[in-house]
């Protein structure tokens, strides 16, 4: 050879994905030899024998061993003088019409130590036999050249000693998988009715006729498209959904062979993430792409193309320069969407239904999308719930931004017409739909808080209840004021919606810390409704004052005597009011004088787990009144003080009743 073989072999770059490439090259060489022969198509045969090696470094459960070598036997023309001379010449164009580049045999030596070739062939009027060894160091060594007594074409190529660490472990695949890979690699020959009979033999004489695999493949249709002046042909086949197959595939071909690994169609277009449904059967598509453009762009080793995935725009190029895989794949998808329109439509409808169910059950904050199926169609199918949420949030954000922009554009127009007014109304309606989604999200949060509150009131398996502080923190974080907690971080609405608007709220803080009074008493919740004294003004009269006190669930007796029910409900809050009413020096937390006296409206609320009958009777005897709702109250007219006593359960039920109309609208009526 003119060019050293070892130099050519050194330039062959095999990846782990190319583990079976040497087998493919040998098989295709045999197919070409048979195409050149005069053998009838039905008599053309190829036999592949595998020779197993060691267990891979990371063995799987199947125990399949690596391939140490293999032999390919065919009855093609063989290594006659013309073919042998071609074999000796790198980059020969002898078989160019068959798509050969003249270097495929060098991929053998990039993976295996040597190849032994034995060929019985007919040359002129004489049968001959030629045997030689091919390796990177000694190149071609002729072992034998002689006349033959055997009167049939028979050529074997035996590759031995797989040494390449990049691919060696990856050859540990089953005979079934190898047969499937050969079928896919050679499918173009099958589609063109040029495939010989191919048999593969593994250890223990296990055999598979590869042609039988094609019986499960249906030639569905052939389509062509033109892209930037180059024509591409699609051979579309379909196979029944079997075993663990989950994807449709695209195979890019060059010179009648599959090049590289297939691409998942579902990743390019999610509408093809599911099998095709026809006549109550499920099928997967295999699309084989053939083009002179691909032939001209394939690497010499046929393991890839000199085609970028996408075009890069620079100062000297534009997006219209050349063809990229994104262009090709986009055209393929358009063709498939046209050819399998009913499948695409069914997939979109199923996906829209799934998204609608997700919104109804898990994300009512996106309810406005339920009336806009076109938006839902833009969400890819087969997504996890997290991905659904991600897409919906993005769509919601973009939609709100778009509506706000349009609304501002219309409003800023100086020429106000009836048409403009109608457009403003339409945009406001659309914006309101998204605002309603935000309200739905807020109501979802409230429902979760109510459910959690309900759980807090239950005893655990040991009969123990949540501590008072747990319930307290749920309503309003302890040790903080509303200066430190924003509106969404507390749940005062559980008590009463009005309290969420109070100007000053402190939770379980000493009176000293909020009023500069010397006192260690800590009311559970202390609230003032006064924009003057607790706002920016220097002083003023407090409009009203509210104090809440919680008793721990399961604890209804007096704090000092657990067996004694002879105490008034008011004992839990009186001390706090007394401190504020009778202390002469009253200042707010900023140190400014405020006015709070006997006539200031004051409200005390005591929340308990249960109210035992002895405690109820005692307090009724002290002038407490019972309401039809099971709560108790007492008025102190001279102090303008109203104290009300309720249970946690009553608080919970009242909160539920206030919210049920909203919950029923969002989640459907509960039983």
N, C-alpha and C positions, 0 to 999 in steps of 0.2 A: 504494500500500500504506500502511496506517496506521502500521506499525512500519517504520523505515528498514531496508532490506535489509542495508546494510553492518553495522548493529548485530547483526542475527541471524547474519550470516556470521562476524563477529568472535567470536561465542560458540561457533562450531563448532570443536572441538578434534580435529584428525585426527592420528593417530600413523602411524608408518611401516608398521604392520600394516594400515592402512586405504587402502593405495595403490589398490586396485581398488573401493573403496566407491562412488565416483561412477558407475562402470559398473553395479554391482549395482543402485543406486537407479534408474537409467534403465531397466534391463531389467525390474525388478519393476513400475515404473510402466506399462510396456508390457503386462506380463502382466495387470495389473488392468484396464487399458483394454480388453484383449481379453476378459476375463471379463465385463465389462459389455456387450460388444457382442453382436449376434445372429449373429455368424459361427459356423458349425459348428466344433467343436474341431479337425477335421482341416484346416480352411482358415486357421487362425490362425497368423500368421507374424511372426517378429522377426528382423531382420538387423542385425548389429553390424559396423561397419567401423572398423578401427584406423588411425590416422595416426601414424606413428613420427616421433620427434624426433632428438635427439642421442645420442651414446654416453654412458653414465653416467660419473661421475667416477672410479669404480672398475670398469672394464669387466671382464667375465669372459671365459672362453675362447670362449663361444658368439658373442660380438659382438652380442648383442641390444640394440637401441636402446630408449630410453625412449618412452613414449606422450605425444605432444604434444597429441593430440586424438582424438576418436572420434565416430561417428554411430550412433544407434540408430533403426532404421526399423521401423514396425509397421503393421498394418492394423486397429487398434482404433478405438474411437469417435472419437478425436481431440479437438481443442480446440474443441468446440462452446461455446456461450455459458455453459452450466452449468459445464463443466470449466475454461474460461478464467477465469471469476469465482472459482472455487475456487483456481486457480493464483495469482491476485492476492491471496488472503487467507491470511496466515500462520496456522498452527495450525488450519486449517479441519478440520471433521469430516465433510466430504462423503463421503469414502471410508473412514470409520472402521470400517465393517463389514468392510472388507478389510485392516484392521490399519494403515491409514495414519495418521500423526500430523500431516501437513500441513507438514512441514519438510524432507523428504528432498531437495527440490530445492536447498536452501541448502548442502548438502554439495557440490553441483556447484561453486558459486562459491568454496568454501573451497580448491578445488584448481585450477580453471580460470578464466581471465579472463572468458569470456562463453559463453553458450549461445544458439544460433540455432535457433528452433523454426519449422517449416513444417508446416502441417496442412491436409489436404483432408478434409472431413467432410460428413456429411449432417445438416441441421438442418431439421426439419419436412418440407416438400416440396421443399427446395432444397439443392443441393450448393454448398458454400462453401469458400473458401480463406482461411486466416489465417496471417500470418507476423509474428514479432516477435523482438526480441533481449532477452535477460535478462542483466544484469550488476549488480555490487554498487554501482556509482556512479550509473548512470542508471536503474537498476531495469528496468522494462518499457518498451521502445520499440516501438510498433507500426509495422511496416514496410508491411504490406499487409493489407487486409480486403476481400474481394470475392466475388462469385458465381464459381462454377467450372464449367468445361465437362467436367472429369474426374469420372467417375461411379464412383469407388471410394474407400474409406477409405485414407488414406496419411498418416502423420505421421512426421516425422523430428526428432530432437533432436541437434544437433551442438555438442559442447563443444570449445572451442579454447584453445590456449596454456596448457598446464599450467605453473604458476608456483611451486607450493608446494614449497619445498626439502625439507620433511620426507618427502614421498612421491614426489617426482619420480624419483629414482634407482631407487626400489623398483618403478616401473612397467616397468622394463626386464626383462620376463619374456616367455617365448615364448607363441605363440598356443595351444600345447597346454596350458600351465599355466593360462592365462587361461580356456580352455574348461573345464578341470577345476574351477577355482574357481567359475565360474558354475554348473556342474552341481551342485556341493555346496551353493551358496547357494540354489539354487532347487529342491532335491530334494523339499521338502515338496509343492510343486505337482505334481511327478511322482508322488509317493506317493498324492496325492489325485486323480490323473487329470485335472489341470487345466493341464498344461504344454503350451504351443503349440510349434510347430516353431521352433527357434532355430538360426541359422547365424551364424558369426563369420568375418570375412574380414580377412586381414592383408596385408602387403606382397606384391607379386608374385602377387596374386590367390590366395594360399593360403587354403583354406577348411576349416572343420570344422563338421559338423552335430553340435551338442551333444547332441541327442536320441539319437544313436548311442552316446554314452558310457553312457547308461543301460542299454543292452543288456547291459553287463557287470556291472550291479548287480541283485542278486536281492532282492526284497522277502521277507525271511525270516520275520519275525513282528512282531506288535504286542502290547505289554504295557502295563498301567497300574499305578500304585501311588499311594497317598495318603500325604501327609506333612503332619502338623500341620494337617489339614483341607483341604489343597489337593491337587487331583488332577494327576498328571503322566502323560503318555502317551509311550511310547517306540516310535518306528518303527525297527526294527532291519533293516538291510540288510547283505548280504555281497557282497564282490567277490573275484574270483580274485586270488591273489598275483601281481602283475606288476611288472616294472621294479624300482625300488629301494625300493618301499614296505616299511616295517618295522613299522608300528604299526596298532592299532585306534584309532578316534577316537570321541569324544563331541562332538556339535554341539548347542549350546543355541540354541533358536529362539524368536522372538517375532513374532507377527503373520505367520506363514507364511514367515519368513525366518531364515536362519542369522545369529546375532549373534556378532561377535568371532571369534577363532581357535579351532579345535578343541582338545580336550584329549586327551592320550595316555592311553588306558585303562591301558596297562601301567605308567604311573607311579603311577596310583591304586591298582591291584592288580596285582602282578607275575605273577599267574596268567594274565594276558592279555598277557604280553610276547612270546608266540609266536602264529603264525597258527593259526586253527581248521583241524583236519584232518577232512575229510568225503569219503567215497567216493574216497579216494586223491588228493584235491585239497586244496590249501591256500587258505584264505580269510581275508580281513580283514573285521572288522565296522565298520560306521558306524552309530552310534546317534544318532538325532535326537530331541531332547527338546522336547515341546510342552506348554504349560500356560498357563492364564489368569493364574497367578501370575507366570510369566515375562513375559507380555504387559504386566502392570501394573508391572513393575519395570525395563523396558528404558529406556535413555537415549533422548532424542529423536533423537540421531544414529544410533541402532541399532548402536553399536560397543561396547556393554557393558551391564551390568546394575547396578542399585542393590541388589546383594546381596553381603554380606560372604563371604569365603572360609570363615571360621569365626566363631561367635558369641563375643563378648567378655563375660565375666562382670564386672559392676560392682556397686556398692552398690544400684543401681536396676534392674538387669536380671538375668536368670538365663539358663542355657543353653537353657531352653525357649522363650525369647522369639524369635519370628521364625524364618525359615528361612535357613540358610546353604548355600553350595555344598558344604561337607563333608557336610551332611545329604543333599543331593540325590545327590551322587556315591556315597555309601554305599548308598543305596537302589537306585541303578542297578546297582552292582556285585552286590548281593544278587540282583537279578533276573537278571543275566547268569550268575551262578554257578549259579542254579537251571536256567536255560534251556540252558546249555552245560556241564552237570555232567560229562559224559564228558571234555570238553576240560580242565576244571579238574583232574580226577582224573589224567589223563594227564600234565599239566604238573607236578603235584606229584610223581608217581612219577618222572618224568624228572629233576626237580630233586633229589629225595632220592638218586637213583642218582649224579648228578654230585657231590653233597656227600660221599657215601660214598666215591667214588673219590678225591676230593681228600684226605679224611682218611687213607685207606689209603696213598696215594702220597706225600703231602706233610705230613700233620699227624697222625701216630699218637697224639699227645698227647691227641687228642679221641676215642680209640677207644671210650670208654664210650658215646658218642652213637650208635654204630653199632647198638646194641641198642634204641635209642629213636627210632623213625621219627617219632613225634609231634613231638619236638624239632626234627628235621631239616626237617619240613614248615613250621615257623615261619620258616625262612630263605628270604628272597625268591629267586626264580630269576634266572638270567641275570646272576650277579654275577662280577666279576673275582676272581682268587685273593686279592688283597689284601682285598677286601670280604668274601669268604668267611671269611678269617682273622679279620677284625674282628667279624663276627657270632658265629663260634664262640667266640672269646675272651669276648665279652660273655655268651653263654649259659652258658659254663663257670663264669664268675665268679658269675653270678646263681644257678646251680644249686648250687654249693658253699655259697654263703651261705645258701640256703634249707635245704639239708640240715643244715648246722651249727646253724641256728636251731631246726629241728625236733628235732634230737638233744638239744640243751640243754634244750628245753622238756620232753621226755620224762624226761630224767635228773633234772631239778629237781623233778619230781612226788614228793611224799612217799609217796603211796599206791602202792607197788610191787606190781603184779599180774602174772600170767602174760601178760596182753595187753600190758602195758607193756614187759615183757621182750622179747616178740616184736617190738614196735615198735622197741625199741632195737637189736635185732639187725638188723632191716630197714634202719634208718637207717645203722648202721655199715657194712653191706654197700654201701649206696648211696654213702656217703662214701669207702669204699675204692676204688670204681670210679673216682672222680675223682682220688684219690691215685695210682692206677695210671696215669692219663693223665699226671700229672707225672713219674712214673718213665719212661714212654715218651718224654717230651720230653727227659729227661736222657740216655736211651740213644741218642736221635737225635744229640745233641751228641757223645757218645762215638764214634759211628760216623763222624761227620764228622772228628773228630780223628784217628782211626785211618787214614782215607783220606788225610788231609793228611800224616800221618807217612809213609805209603807213598810219596806224591809227593816228599817231601823226600829220600827215599833214592835217587831216580832222578837220573841225570845229565841236564842239559839238552842241547839240540841241539848245543852246542859241546863237549860232553863234560865240563862242569864240574858239580861237586856243590854242594849247599847247604853253607854254612859251618857249622862246629860250633855257632856261637852261634844259628843259626836253629833247629836241632834242640833245642838247650838251652832256648831261650825257649819252644818249644812245650811242653816238659815242665814247666819252671818258669822264670818270668821271671828273667833274670840281674840280679844286684846287689840282690836283695830277700830278705827272710825271710818265714816264714809269719805273722809279726806284721803284715806289710804286704800280704800277698796272701791273700784269702779262699779258701775251699775250692774254689769253682767256677772260680777263675781259674787254677788250675794243673792239670796232667795227670799227676801222679805215679803214678796208677793204671796208666799205660803200663808202668812199671817193676814195680810190685807194689802191690796194693791196700793192703797193710799200711802202706806208707810214708805214705799219706795221713793216717794217724792219729798220726804221730810228733809229739811235743810241740814240738820246735824244729827248724826246717829253714832252712838258709841256702843261697843259690844264687850261686855265683861271687863270694863275698865273701871278703876276706882273713881269715885266722884271727884277726888282731888285732882286727878289727871285731866278731867274734862271741865272742871269748874273752878279750880284753884281753891276749893273748900277743903279743909282739913278733915278728911273722913276716909276710913278704910273700906267702907261699904262698896260693894260692886254689884249693881243691878245687871241682870243678864242683857237687857237691851234698854238703852236710854235714848229717847228721841225728842227733838224739839222742832216744831214747825214755826220757824221765825226767820224770815229773810233779813231782818234788821240786826238783831243782836248776834246772830251767827253768820252774818254776811260781812259786807265791807263797812257798814256803819259802826260808829264808835259805841253806841249804846242803843237800848230800845226795850220794848216790852215783849216778852215771849208770848206768841199767839196761843200755843198749846204745848202740852208736855205729855209724853207717853212712856210708860215703863212696862217692860215685859219681864216675867219671871217664869222659868221652866223648872219643873220638878222631874227628876230622873224617872224614866219608865220603870214601872214595877215598884216605885217608892211613893206611897201616899200618906204615910204616918208623919207625925210631927218630927222635926229634925232632932229635938232633944230627947223625946220619949217615943220610941218606935211603936209602943202599944197604945198610945194616947191619941184619940181622934178629936179631942176637945180643943180645937184651935180654929180661929177664923182664917178664911182665905186671905183676908186683907193683911194678915201679919207678914206675908211674904213681900209686900210692896210698901206698906205704910212707912217704914223706916226711911226709904229713899225719898218719898215725898216730904216727910218731916224735915229732912236735912235741907231740902231746897226752900221749903216754905218759911221755916222759922229762923234760919240763919240770916242775920242782918246784912252780912257782906256777901253779895252774890255777884260773881264775875264770870265771864265766859272763859274759854280755854286760852284766849289771847290776853286775858287780864283786864278786860273792859267790863264796866258795870252793866248789869242787865236787871230787868224788872220781872220778878215772878212772885205772885202773892196768892192769897186765898181765892181770889176771883178768877185767876188764870185757869182755863179749862185743862183739866188733868184726867188722864185715862190710865188705869192700871189693868194689866191682863195677866192672869195666872193660868199656865197651861200644865195640866197634870195627865198622868197615864189613865187612871180611873178615879172615880169619886165614890168611895165606899158609903154604904147606907148610913152608918153611924156618923161619918163626917158630914154627910148631906143633912141629916136631921139636926145635928148640932148647929150648923150654919143657918138653916131655915129658922131655927129658934132665935138666932141673933139678927133676924131681919133681912136675910138674903132671899131673893126671889128666884124661882126656877122658871125658865122659858120652855116653850113647847119643843125646842131643839135640844133640850137636855143641858143647857148651859145655865149658869147662875150669875146674878148681878146684884149690886147694891149701890145706891146713890148716897153721897154725902153732900147735901145741898149747901151747907155752910162753907164747905171747902171747894165746891164746884168740882168734885171728884167722882168719877164713875169707875167702878172696878168690876171686871167681868172675869168669870172662871169658866174654862172649857177644858176638854180633853184633847190629847194629841189626835185621837181617832176622829173626833169631831172636826178638828182643824183640817185633817186629811180629807175627810168627806166633803167639806165645804170647798176646799181647793179643787177637788175633782169636779164638783158640780159647776163651779165657775168655768172650768176649762173643757168640760165634756162637749159642748157644742162645737168648739174648735177641733178637738180630737176626732169627733165623729166625722167632721167634714174632711179632715186630712187622712185619717186611717180607716174610716168606715166605722159603723156603729158596733160597739162591743156587745157581746151577749150578756 
